[in-house]
Amino acid sequence: MIDNTVVELSRWQFAATALYHFLFVPLTLGLTFLLAAMETVYVTTGRDIYRRMAQFWGRLFLINFALGVATGLTMEFQFGTNWSFYSSFVGDTFGAPLAIEGLMAFFMESTFVGLMVFGWERMSKAQHLIVTYLVALGSNLSAVWILVANGFMQDPQGARFNPLTMRMELTNFSDLIFNADAQSKFVHTSIAGYVTAAMFVGGISAFYMLKNRHMELARRSFRMAALFGVLATAGVITLGDALGFIGGQAQPTKLAAMEALWKTEPAPVAFNVVAAPSQSERANLWQIQVPAGLSLLVTHSLDGTVPGADELERQAAGRIRNGIPAVVALKRLAQDPSDAQAMAQFRAHEKDLGYGFLVQRYAPDQDASKSTPEAILEAARDTIPQVAPVFWSFRIMVGLGLLMLGYFILAVIYTLRNEVERQRGFLRLALWSIPVPFIACEMGWLVAEVGRQPWTIYQILPTWMSASTHSVAYMVFSLTGFVVLYSIFIAIEMYLMVRAVRAGPETDGPDAAGPQRRATVAQAAPASAGRLASRWEV
């Protein structure tokens, strides 16, 4: 049996690297389409300001993209180092989308990023615009394959377990790709990236307007970000509802944790706005509810009910008892693959094999056939993830999404009325709100991954079986090294971003340095300053 501390440290290490990496991903996804929109306006109108906008925001994109690639590379290696049984068990299926993602990222996306950065003077306007759109397409296609792989972990489709090889083997590639969880999560994640980019561009543009620098670029960038952001935020909220509906059907245990629903209640079921979930007491210590709210949100009706943790645990206990014969038959097949009786027994119970694996953790000598009623009860309770982190992560994500929608509505109103420069308080709010979508994205990741526990492959492979047999000392050393390294990456990103923002666009004239610099230039060279001012006014 793998040491439980090793399993937990392996989880912490992957969580840390994923959370660090996911700070870069949404901005990359969103900025590519904002850059494409800016360059489209430049190509269609010929106005040079939009070229300078695309080049400036493109530099910030490049910084983020480079560090995103650096932090993402090590994540895939962790499957082989820290999760070796998982890699062996599911590699035939899980490896396919990861391999395609690698081709997308390193051959398509990276190639076109180079052309986009260095091709401004080497290609025609139309050619460069096509390249920029291909960068956006490549970035989002790369995300598709990652989320296809993750979607298989959340709702395994398109593969079947082979008891003779002990591997999940791919049976239907289209089922793997068009998994409803994967597709809905891709759209939700991509649009969350557009929100992130809109907030990022709007916040930095607000900084310039507060400093009275790069005003033309800042005004136009803020307007595009506001319009982009209000549409994206409305979309991410709407599609988040669809994702919740799909996820609730595929993973009812996650839904029960998200809503802190411990007991199955008759319809219509109330919605817990806030609560204090207690895992040990299997109840909420207190809660504030909206009557009938959960039935409306999850079932879109007043007579729909939602299973609570108590009912789901009873169902899990039944599946554990049914899965134990599958585990017993699997052991017999390992000794004699030609045992027809064992194969027949396995096929009769294989749908609940994962639940049989789950109870082994608590069975004497890890022998599922010796499982006691107490072991079955404990394993059944394990099927409900830790409720408090899932419950609160979900509410923080939704709450921040609603706040951002309100922010972008005000941003659109102010910018269309040409009042945004006078709203100094709102500009400060825009600047300090840059971290908000990043926090919301991280919370969404926590809901998805913590809510899947205790499984790496939902209802098929428990997390406790998936890890490698490392020592605790090795895992502590490895985790510490990753946290230190990734913290350095974050510091580098912040330094380079701040440096680039302070430097501003390269060809912005004396206006780039603010009013004091303009006054100095005007005294030193009045005629030149006058020409520059006239150009700026135009």
C-alpha positions as CSV (number, residue, x, y, z in Angstrom):
1,M,0.0,0.0,0.0
2,I,1.3,3.4,-0.9
3,D,1.9,5.7,2.1
4,N,-1.0,8.1,2.4
5,T,1.4,10.9,3.0
6,V,3.1,10.3,-0.3
7,V,-0.3,10.3,-2.0
8,E,-1.2,13.7,-0.4
9,L,2.1,15.2,-1.2
10,S,1.8,14.1,-4.8
11,R,-1.6,15.7,-4.9
12,W,-0.2,18.9,-3.4
13,Q,2.6,19.0,-5.9
14,F,0.4,18.6,-8.9
15,A,-2.1,21.1,-7.5
16,A,0.7,23.6,-6.9
17,T,2.1,23.3,-10.4
18,A,-1.3,23.3,-12.0
19,L,-2.4,26.4,-10.1
20,Y,0.8,28.2,-11.0
21,H,0.5,27.2,-14.6
22,F,-3.2,28.2,-14.8
23,L,-2.2,31.8,-13.9
24,F,-0.7,32.1,-17.4
25,V,-3.2,30.0,-19.5
26,P,-6.4,32.2,-19.4
27,L,-4.5,35.4,-20.3
28,T,-2.8,33.6,-23.3
29,L,-6.2,32.3,-24.5
30,G,-7.9,35.7,-24.2
31,L,-5.1,38.1,-25.4
32,T,-4.8,36.2,-28.7
33,F,-8.3,37.1,-29.8
34,L,-8.0,40.7,-28.5
35,L,-4.8,41.1,-30.6
36,A,-6.6,39.6,-33.6
37,A,-9.5,42.1,-33.1
38,M,-7.1,45.1,-32.9
39,E,-5.1,44.0,-35.9
40,T,-8.4,43.4,-37.9
41,V,-9.3,47.1,-37.2
42,Y,-5.8,48.2,-38.3
43,V,-6.0,46.2,-41.6
44,T,-9.5,47.3,-42.5
45,T,-9.1,51.0,-41.5
46,G,-5.4,51.6,-42.0
47,R,-5.2,53.6,-38.8
48,D,-1.7,53.2,-37.3
49,I,-2.9,53.4,-33.7
50,Y,-4.4,50.0,-34.0
51,R,-1.1,48.6,-35.3
52,R,0.7,50.1,-32.3
53,M,-1.9,48.7,-30.0
54,A,-1.5,45.2,-31.4
55,Q,2.3,45.4,-31.1
56,F,2.2,46.7,-27.6
57,W,-0.2,44.2,-26.2
58,G,1.5,41.5,-28.3
59,R,4.7,42.1,-26.3
60,L,2.9,41.5,-23.1
61,F,1.3,38.4,-24.6
62,L,4.7,37.1,-25.5
63,I,6.0,37.4,-22.0
64,N,3.0,35.6,-20.6
65,F,3.1,32.9,-23.4
66,A,6.8,32.1,-22.8
67,L,6.4,31.6,-19.1
68,G,3.2,29.7,-19.6
69,V,5.0,27.2,-21.8
70,A,7.9,26.9,-19.2
71,T,5.4,26.1,-16.4
72,G,3.3,23.8,-18.4
73,L,6.1,21.5,-19.6
74,T,6.9,20.0,-16.3
75,M,3.2,19.1,-15.6
76,E,3.1,16.4,-18.2
77,F,6.3,14.8,-16.8
78,Q,4.6,14.5,-13.4
79,F,2.2,11.9,-14.7
80,G,5.2,9.5,-15.2
81,T,7.1,10.5,-12.1
82,N,4.5,10.9,-9.4
83,W,1.5,9.1,-10.9
84,S,3.1,6.0,-12.5
85,F,0.3,3.6,-11.9
86,Y,-2.2,6.1,-13.3
87,S,0.0,6.5,-16.4
88,S,0.2,2.8,-16.9
89,F,-3.5,2.3,-16.2
90,V,-4.9,5.0,-18.5
91,G,-1.9,5.9,-20.8
92,D,-3.4,4.3,-23.9
93,T,-6.4,6.7,-23.7
94,F,-5.1,9.7,-21.8
95,G,-1.9,9.9,-23.8
96,A,-3.6,10.5,-27.2
97,P,-5.0,14.0,-26.5
98,L,-1.8,15.0,-24.7
99,A,0.3,14.0,-27.7
100,I,-1.9,15.9,-30.0
101,E,-1.8,18.9,-27.7
102,G,2.0,18.8,-27.8
103,L,1.9,18.9,-31.6
104,M,-0.5,21.8,-31.5
105,A,1.5,23.7,-29.0
106,F,5.0,23.2,-30.3
107,F,4.5,22.9,-34.0
108,M,1.5,25.1,-34.8
109,E,1.2,27.5,-32.0
110,S,4.8,28.3,-31.4
111,T,5.6,28.6,-35.1
112,F,2.9,31.1,-35.7
113,V,3.9,33.0,-32.5
114,G,7.3,33.5,-34.0
115,L,5.9,34.7,-37.3
116,M,3.5,37.1,-35.5
117,V,6.3,38.6,-33.4
118,F,9.0,39.0,-36.1
119,G,6.8,39.2,-39.2
120,W,5.5,42.8,-39.0
121,E,8.0,44.1,-41.6
122,R,8.3,40.9,-43.5
123,M,4.7,40.1,-44.4
124,S,1.8,42.0,-45.9
125,K,-0.9,43.3,-43.6
126,A,-3.3,40.5,-44.7
127,Q,-0.7,37.8,-44.2
128,H,0.2,39.0,-40.8
129,L,-3.4,39.2,-39.8
130,I,-3.9,35.6,-40.9
131,V,-0.9,34.6,-38.8
132,T,-2.4,36.4,-35.7
133,Y,-5.6,34.5,-36.1
134,L,-3.7,31.3,-36.5
135,V,-2.0,32.0,-33.2
136,A,-5.4,32.5,-31.5
137,L,-6.7,29.3,-33.1
138,G,-3.6,27.3,-32.1
139,S,-3.8,28.5,-28.5
140,N,-7.4,27.5,-28.2
141,L,-6.9,24.2,-30.0
142,S,-4.2,23.4,-27.6
143,A,-6.6,24.1,-24.7
144,V,-9.2,21.8,-26.4
145,W,-6.9,18.7,-26.1
146,I,-5.9,19.4,-22.5
147,L,-9.6,19.7,-21.6
148,V,-10.4,16.5,-23.6
149,A,-7.9,14.7,-21.5
150,N,-9.3,16.3,-18.3
151,G,-12.9,15.6,-19.5
152,F,-12.0,11.9,-19.7
153,M,-10.9,12.0,-16.0
154,Q,-14.2,13.7,-15.1
155,D,-16.5,11.5,-17.2
156,P,-14.6,8.6,-18.8
157,Q,-16.0,8.0,-22.3
158,G,-14.6,6.2,-25.3
159,A,-12.5,3.6,-23.5
160,R,-12.9,0.3,-21.8
161,F,-10.8,-1.5,-19.1
162,N,-9.0,-4.6,-20.3
163,P,-8.6,-7.1,-17.3
164,L,-5.8,-8.9,-19.1
165,T,-3.6,-5.9,-19.6
166,M,-4.8,-3.8,-16.6
167,R,-5.2,-0.8,-18.9
168,M,-8.0,1.5,-20.1
169,E,-7.9,1.0,-23.8
170,L,-9.3,3.5,-26.3
171,T,-12.4,2.2,-28.1
172,N,-14.0,5.2,-29.7
173,F,-12.0,8.4,-30.4
174,S,-15.0,10.5,-31.3
175,D,-16.6,9.7,-27.9
176,L,-13.4,10.8,-26.2
177,I,-13.3,14.1,-28.1
178,F,-17.0,14.9,-28.0
179,N,-17.4,14.1,-24.4
180,A,-20.0,16.6,-23.2
181,D,-18.0,17.5,-20.1
182,A,-14.9,18.2,-22.1
183,Q,-16.6,20.3,-24.7
184,S,-18.6,22.4,-22.3
185,K,-15.6,22.9,-20.1
186,F,-13.5,24.0,-23.1
187,V,-16.0,26.7,-24.0
188,H,-16.3,27.8,-20.4
189,T,-12.6,27.9,-19.9
190,S,-11.9,29.7,-23.2
191,I,-14.4,32.4,-22.5
192,A,-13.1,32.8,-18.9
193,G,-9.7,33.5,-20.7
194,Y,-11.4,36.3,-22.7
195,V,-12.7,37.8,-19.5
196,T,-9.2,37.7,-18.0
197,A,-7.6,39.4,-21.0
198,A,-10.3,42.1,-21.1
199,M,-9.7,42.9,-17.4
200,F,-6.0,42.8,-17.9
201,V,-6.1,45.2,-20.9
202,G,-8.7,47.4,-19.3
203,G,-6.7,47.7,-16.0
204,I,-3.4,48.6,-17.7
205,S,-5.2,51.1,-20.0
206,A,-6.8,52.6,-16.8
207,F,-3.3,52.9,-15.3
208,Y,-2.2,54.9,-18.4
209,M,-5.2,57.2,-18.2
210,L,-4.6,57.8,-14.5
211,K,-1.0,58.8,-15.4
212,N,-2.1,60.8,-18.5
213,R,0.2,58.7,-20.7
214,H,-0.4,57.0,-24.0
215,M,-3.9,58.4,-23.9
216,E,-5.0,57.5,-27.4
217,L,-3.8,53.9,-27.1
218,A,-5.3,53.7,-23.6
219,R,-8.7,55.0,-24.6
220,R,-9.1,52.7,-27.6
221,S,-7.7,49.7,-25.7
222,F,-10.1,50.3,-22.8
223,R,-13.1,50.5,-25.1
224,M,-12.2,47.3,-26.9
225,A,-11.6,45.6,-23.6
226,A,-14.9,46.8,-22.2
227,L,-17.0,45.6,-25.1
228,F,-15.0,42.3,-25.3
229,G,-15.4,41.8,-21.6
230,V,-19.1,42.5,-21.2
231,L,-19.9,39.9,-23.9
232,A,-17.4,37.4,-22.5
233,T,-18.6,37.8,-18.9
234,A,-22.2,37.3,-19.9
235,G,-21.2,34.2,-21.9
236,V,-19.1,32.7,-19.1
237,I,-21.9,33.0,-16.6
238,T,-24.5,31.5,-19.1
239,L,-22.2,28.7,-20.1
240,G,-21.2,28.1,-16.5
241,D,-24.8,27.3,-15.8
242,A,-24.8,24.8,-18.7
243,L,-21.5,23.2,-17.4
244,G,-23.0,22.9,-13.9
245,F,-26.1,21.2,-15.4
246,I,-23.9,18.7,-17.4
247,G,-21.5,18.2,-14.5
248,G,-24.4,17.6,-12.1
249,Q,-25.6,14.8,-14.3
250,A,-22.2,13.2,-14.7
251,Q,-20.9,13.8,-11.1
252,P,-23.7,14.1,-8.6
253,T,-21.2,13.8,-5.7
254,K,-19.5,17.0,-6.9
255,L,-22.8,18.7,-7.2
256,A,-23.7,17.7,-3.6
257,A,-20.4,19.2,-2.4
258,M,-20.8,22.4,-4.4
259,E,-24.2,22.9,-2.8
260,A,-23.4,21.5,0.6
261,L,-26.5,19.2,0.2
262,W,-26.1,16.6,2.9
263,K,-29.7,15.2,2.9
264,T,-31.9,14.5,0.0
265,E,-34.9,16.8,0.2
266,P,-38.3,16.8,-1.6
267,A,-38.8,19.2,-4.5
268,P,-38.4,22.1,-4.7
269,V,-35.0,22.0,-3.1
270,A,-33.6,25.2,-1.5
271,F,-30.3,26.8,-2.6
272,N,-27.7,27.4,0.1
273,V,-26.4,30.9,-0.6
274,V,-23.8,30.6,2.2
275,A,-23.3,27.8,4.8
276,A,-20.8,26.3,7.2
277,P,-20.4,22.7,6.0
278,S,-19.0,20.1,8.5
279,Q,-17.6,17.0,7.0
280,S,-17.5,15.2,10.3
281,E,-21.1,15.9,11.2
282,R,-22.4,15.4,7.7
283,A,-24.4,18.6,8.0
284,N,-24.3,22.4,7.8
285,L,-23.7,24.1,11.1
286,W,-25.7,27.0,9.7
287,Q,-27.0,28.1,6.3
288,I,-28.8,30.9,4.5
289,Q,-31.1,29.6,1.8
290,V,-33.2,30.7,-1.2
291,P,-36.4,28.5,-1.3
292,A,-36.6,26.4,-4.5
293,G,-33.4,27.9,-5.8
294,L,-31.4,24.7,-6.3
295,S,-34.2,22.9,-8.2
296,L,-34.4,25.9,-10.6
297,L,-30.7,26.1,-11.1
298,V,-30.0,22.4,-11.5
299,T,-33.1,20.9,-13.0
300,H,-34.6,24.1,-14.4
301,S,-38.0,23.2,-12.9
302,L,-39.8,23.5,-9.5
303,D,-40.6,19.7,-9.3
304,G,-37.0,18.5,-9.9
305,T,-35.1,17.0,-7.0
306,V,-31.3,16.7,-6.4
307,P,-29.7,13.7,-4.6
308,G,-28.0,14.6,-1.3
309,A,-24.9,13.1,0.1
310,D,-26.9,10.6,2.2
311,E,-28.5,9.0,-0.8
312,L,-25.3,9.1,-2.9
313,E,-23.4,7.3,-0.1
314,R,-26.1,4.6,0.0
315,Q,-25.8,4.1,-3.7
316,A,-22.0,4.0,-3.4
317,A,-22.2,1.3,-0.7
318,G,-24.3,-0.9,-3.0
319,R,-21.8,-0.4,-5.8
320,I,-18.9,-1.2,-3.5
321,R,-20.5,-4.5,-2.6
322,N,-21.1,-5.2,-6.3
323,G,-17.5,-4.2,-7.2
324,I,-15.8,-6.5,-4.7
325,P,-16.4,-9.7,-6.9
326,A,-14.8,-7.8,-9.9
327,V,-11.7,-7.1,-7.9
328,V,-11.5,-10.8,-6.7
329,A,-12.0,-12.0,-10.3
330,L,-9.3,-9.6,-11.5
331,K,-6.8,-11.1,-9.1
332,R,-7.6,-14.6,-10.3
333,L,-7.2,-13.5,-13.9
334,A,-3.8,-12.0,-13.0
335,Q,-2.7,-15.5,-12.0
336,D,-4.5,-17.4,-14.8
337,P,-5.6,-15.3,-17.8
338,S,-7.4,-18.3,-19.3
339,D,-9.7,-18.7,-16.2
340,A,-13.1,-18.5,-18.0
341,Q,-15.1,-18.5,-14.7
342,A,-13.1,-15.6,-13.4
343,M,-13.6,-13.7,-16.6
344,A,-17.4,-14.3,-16.5
345,Q,-17.5,-13.1,-12.9
346,F,-15.5,-10.0,-13.9
347,R,-17.8,-9.1,-16.8
348,A,-20.8,-9.5,-14.5
349,H,-19.4,-6.9,-12.1
350,E,-17.0,-4.8,-14.1
351,K,-19.1,-1.6,-14.1
352,D,-18.4,-1.3,-10.4
353,L,-14.7,-2.3,-10.5
354,G,-13.6,1.2,-9.3
355,Y,-15.7,0.9,-6.2
356,G,-14.1,-2.4,-5.4
357,F,-10.7,-0.7,-5.7
358,L,-12.0,2.1,-3.4
359,V,-12.7,-0.2,-0.5
360,Q,-9.4,-2.0,-0.7
361,R,-7.8,0.9,1.1
362,Y,-9.8,0.0,4.2
363,A,-10.0,-3.8,3.9
364,P,-7.7,-6.1,6.0
365,D,-4.5,-6.8,4.0
366,Q,-6.0,-4.8,1.1
367,D,-8.0,-7.8,0.3
368,A,-11.4,-6.6,-1.0
369,S,-13.0,-10.0,-0.2
370,K,-12.3,-9.4,3.5
371,S,-14.1,-6.0,3.5
372,T,-16.2,-5.4,6.6
373,P,-19.4,-3.4,6.8
374,E,-17.4,-0.7,8.5
375,A,-14.8,-0.6,5.7
376,I,-17.6,-0.4,3.1
377,L,-19.2,2.5,5.0
378,E,-15.9,4.4,5.3
379,A,-15.3,3.9,1.5
380,A,-18.8,5.0,0.7
381,R,-18.3,8.2,2.7
382,D,-15.1,8.8,0.8
383,T,-17.1,9.2,-2.4
384,I,-18.3,12.6,-1.2
385,P,-15.4,15.1,-1.7
386,Q,-14.4,17.6,0.9
387,V,-17.4,19.8,0.9
388,A,-16.2,23.1,2.4
389,P,-13.4,23.9,-0.1
390,V,-15.6,22.9,-3.1
391,F,-18.6,24.8,-1.7
392,W,-16.7,28.0,-1.0
393,S,-14.5,27.9,-4.2
394,F,-17.7,27.7,-6.3
395,R,-19.3,30.6,-4.5
396,I,-16.1,32.8,-4.8
397,M,-15.9,32.0,-8.5
398,V,-19.6,32.8,-9.1
399,G,-19.5,35.9,-6.9
400,L,-16.5,37.3,-8.7
401,G,-18.1,36.5,-12.1
402,L,-21.2,38.6,-11.2
403,L,-19.0,41.4,-9.9
404,M,-17.0,41.5,-13.1
405,L,-20.2,41.6,-15.1
406,G,-21.3,44.7,-13.2
407,Y,-17.8,46.2,-13.7
408,F,-17.9,45.7,-17.5
409,I,-21.4,47.1,-17.8
410,L,-20.2,50.3,-16.1
411,A,-17.0,50.2,-18.3
412,V,-19.1,50.1,-21.5
413,I,-21.4,52.9,-20.3
414,Y,-18.5,55.2,-19.4
415,T,-16.4,54.5,-22.5
416,L,-19.3,54.9,-24.9
417,R,-20.2,58.2,-23.2
418,N,-16.5,59.3,-23.4
419,E,-16.6,59.8,-19.7
420,V,-14.1,57.1,-18.6
421,E,-11.2,59.5,-18.2
422,R,-13.1,61.6,-15.7
423,Q,-14.1,58.6,-13.6
424,R,-10.9,58.5,-11.6
425,G,-12.3,56.2,-8.9
426,F,-13.5,53.8,-11.5
427,L,-10.1,53.8,-13.2
428,R,-8.4,52.9,-9.9
429,L,-11.0,50.1,-9.5
430,A,-10.1,48.9,-13.0
431,L,-6.4,48.8,-12.1
432,W,-6.8,47.0,-8.8
433,S,-9.3,44.5,-10.3
434,I,-6.7,42.9,-12.7
435,P,-6.2,39.9,-10.3
436,V,-10.0,39.2,-10.0
437,P,-10.4,37.0,-13.0
438,F,-7.2,35.1,-12.2
439,I,-8.6,34.3,-8.8
440,A,-12.0,33.3,-10.3
441,C,-10.2,30.9,-12.7
442,E,-8.2,29.3,-9.9
443,M,-11.4,28.8,-7.9
444,G,-13.0,27.1,-10.9
445,W,-10.0,24.7,-11.2
446,L,-10.4,23.8,-7.5
447,V,-14.1,23.1,-7.9
448,A,-13.3,20.8,-10.9
449,E,-10.4,18.9,-9.4
450,V,-11.2,18.8,-5.7
451,G,-14.8,18.0,-6.5
452,R,-13.7,14.9,-8.5
453,Q,-12.1,13.2,-5.4
454,P,-11.6,10.5,-4.4
455,W,-11.0,9.5,-8.0
456,T,-8.4,10.3,-10.6
457,I,-10.7,8.7,-13.2
458,Y,-14.2,9.2,-11.9
459,Q,-15.7,5.9,-10.6
460,I,-12.9,3.9,-12.2
461,L,-9.5,4.6,-10.6
462,P,-9.2,5.9,-7.0
463,T,-6.5,8.5,-6.3
464,W,-4.9,6.4,-3.5
465,M,-4.0,3.7,-6.1
466,S,-2.7,6.1,-8.7
467,A,0.5,7.5,-7.1
468,S,4.0,6.3,-7.4
469,T,5.8,4.6,-4.6
470,H,8.2,7.4,-3.6
471,S,9.5,8.2,-0.1
472,V,8.0,11.0,1.9
473,A,11.5,12.7,2.0
474,Y,11.6,12.6,-1.8
475,M,8.2,14.1,-2.2
476,V,8.9,16.9,0.4
477,F,12.1,17.8,-1.5
478,S,10.3,17.6,-4.9
479,L,7.4,19.7,-3.8
480,T,9.6,22.4,-2.2
481,G,11.7,22.6,-5.4
482,F,8.7,23.0,-7.6
483,V,7.1,25.7,-5.4
484,V,10.4,27.6,-5.2
485,L,11.0,27.3,-9.0
486,Y,7.5,28.3,-9.9
487,S,7.6,31.2,-7.5
488,I,10.7,32.5,-9.3
489,F,8.7,32.2,-12.6
490,I,5.9,34.3,-11.2
491,A,8.4,36.9,-10.0
492,I,10.0,37.0,-13.4
493,E,6.6,37.4,-15.1
494,M,5.6,40.2,-12.8
495,Y,9.0,42.0,-13.2
496,L,8.9,41.7,-17.0
497,M,5.2,42.8,-17.2
498,V,5.7,45.8,-15.0
499,R,8.8,46.8,-16.9
500,A,7.0,46.5,-20.2
501,V,4.0,48.5,-19.0
502,R,6.1,51.3,-17.6
503,A,8.1,51.5,-20.8
504,G,4.9,51.6,-22.8
505,P,4.5,51.5,-26.6
506,E,7.8,52.2,-28.3
507,T,6.5,54.8,-30.9
508,D,4.3,56.9,-28.8
509,G,6.2,60.2,-29.0
510,P,6.7,62.6,-26.0
511,D,3.1,62.1,-24.8
512,A,4.2,58.7,-23.6
513,A,6.0,60.3,-20.6
514,G,3.1,62.3,-19.3
515,P,2.5,66.1,-18.9
516,Q,5.9,67.0,-17.3
517,R,7.8,65.4,-20.2
518,R,5.6,67.2,-22.7
519,A,6.3,70.5,-21.1
520,T,10.1,69.9,-21.1
521,V,9.9,68.9,-24.8
522,A,7.8,72.0,-25.6
523,Q,10.4,74.3,-24.0
524,A,13.3,72.7,-25.7
525,A,11.8,72.4,-29.2
526,P,8.5,74.3,-29.5
527,A,8.0,73.7,-33.2
528,S,8.7,70.0,-32.9
529,A,6.4,69.7,-29.9
530,G,3.7,71.6,-31.8
531,R,3.9,69.1,-34.7
532,L,3.7,66.2,-32.3
533,A,0.8,67.7,-30.5
534,S,-1.1,68.2,-33.8
535,R,-0.4,64.6,-34.8
536,W,-1.7,63.4,-31.4
537,E,-4.9,65.4,-31.7
538,V,-5.6,63.9,-35.1
